[in-house]
């Protein structure tokens, strides 16, 4: 095995681990975490599922992005 193939495999493994870590932090903490907090705020006796947390989190961040853009447009005009 040439050194280039060994180094390529090692770098591929490292990038795979780093990519998975970034995905876990971004998706689970930021999106699902926000959804979990919002669902628990409005329905404290209900334990939300992961899907519900992801949907609510995505909707919240989409609304926050659109609201931020509209606020920027209104302030810039």
Secondary structure, DSSP 8 states (H G I E B T S, - for coil): --HHHHHHHHHHHHHHHHHHHHHIIIIIIIIIHHHHHHHHHH-TT----HHHHHHHHHHHHHHHHHHHHHHHHHHH-
